[in-house]
Amino acid sequence: MINSCAKSTIYRFLIKEDLSKYDFSSLKHCSTAGEPLNPEVSKEFTKATGLEIYEGFGQTESSVLLGTFKYLPIKQGSMGFCKHDCCFDNLSS
């Protein structure tokens, strides 16, 4: 497996295990969406695997809207920035 995209709940369950028993060498990218990722979970997962977890937000109808993409630094507790090719108009006027 090269990429892992899972809900934050899965990462919370994973860090309760002894991750040193598993081989993560083929895993290159981890991401999560659907619910906020606790900074403590992210830190523990990174400490155990050497991999950072990138957060994102989107909807079925729109795909990814916000995210911490590979070219951005990860800020714990943040879903990241608006996807670079998304355009939003001010509809309040």
Disulfide bonds with the S-S distance in Angstrom:
none
